[in-house]
C-alpha cells in the first residue's frame, strides 16, 4: 500500500505536461507522458509502463527500467492511438530504454535503441540522447 502510494506520488510529480523531459542521469533526457483520464485499459497500460520506466531510471533500477520500456514499446505497437503519436511515443520509449541501458553499461544495445529512436522520430530530445551517448562513448 505504502509503496503504491509513493509510486503514485512520484509519478504524479513527474507528470506535468503531455510529453516532458526530465534532466539528470549524466544529462540524458527522460521522457514521460501525462496519463489521461480514460476508460481505455490498453492506453492506461502503456502510459503506466512508459512512466514507470522513467521513474525506474531515476531510481537507478536499470534492469526494471529496461523491462518496463520494452513492455511500453510492445503495448504501443498494438495501441489504438494515431500513427504519428504511436511513432513519437515509441521513439521516446526507445530513447528511455537506451538511457537505462547506457547507465547499466550495455552500450551496444543503448546505441541501437538511440539510433532506432532517431529513425522513428527526429525529435530534439531523442537526438540529444544519441549525441550525448556518442560523446560519452567517444564515437
Protein Blocks (a to p, Z undefined) as FASTA:
>chain_A
ZZmmmmmmmmmmmmmbfbdcdeeehoiacddddddddfblklmmmmmmmmmmmmmmmnop
aklmmmmmmmmmmmmmmmcbdfklmmmmmmmmmmmmmmmmmmnopaklmmmmmmmmmmmp
ccfklmmmmmmmmmmnoZZ
